[in-house]
Amino acid sequence: MKKLIAEFIGTLWLVLGGCGSAVLAAAYPELGIGFTGVSIAFGLTVVTMAYAIGHISGCHLNPAVSIGLFFGGRFNKKELLPYIVAQVLGAIAGAGIIYLIASGKPGFEMGGFAANGYGEHSPGGYGMLAALVTEVVMTFMFLIIILGATHSKAPKGLAGLAIGLALVLIHLISIPVTNTSVNPARSTSQALFAGGWALKQLWLFWVAPITGAILAGIVYKKLSPEKE
């Protein structure tokens, strides 16, 4: 239960920090954070939580990460579903907090609510295939970095920093394409509030990240210098 509570809190913070920066700050050009600021915000949530709860739950904060770690031989199958449930619930709670704050401003309009999308709902107008490839590849690389940085032979104490910086880079690359998911929990939480088109396109932001994570788990298991 301690692990699940940690995952709930951590994923809440991921959504609140990352999506919150997009909804509450990036919407105002005069604040100047833009795509770069949102990218950094997402990375900072992972870095801070890695050192806050990494020793409790492993700080997955993402169903794709948990699934990728399982396929990489690093995670217990029995814990997989409870982790995913805790992550999705934490993400929804984070989105709920963003909504409560954002809706407190006169004239508030839901808009996209930092949801992920393709086609006309892609920030850069990218189509479904481009979105699919982007999410698979970005999640694949994210899991390769996670599996490598947390390996027993990797430098100690630096995993959180490497993983957080990886997430910044992933966002810098893919925000224009899909608004960056690589995390089904994060996508689900925002889609529930945005509704309509976001819920219709949500399937891609489960299928693509999970596919990329599974491939990375299998590949890294073959590359790994030793069993863990």
Secondary structure, 3 states (H helix, E strand, C coil): CHHHHHHHHHHHHHHHHHHHHHHHHCCCHHHCCHHHHHHHHHHHHHHHHHHHHHHHHCCCCCHHHHHHHHHCCCCCHHHHHHHHHHHHHHHHHHHHHHHHHHCCCCCCCCCCCCCCCCHHHCCCCCCHHHHHHHHHHHHHHHHHHHHHHCCCCCCCCCHHHHHHHHHHHHHHHHHHHHCCCCCHHHHHHHHHHHCCHHHHHCCHHHHHHHHHHHHHHHHHHHHCCCCC
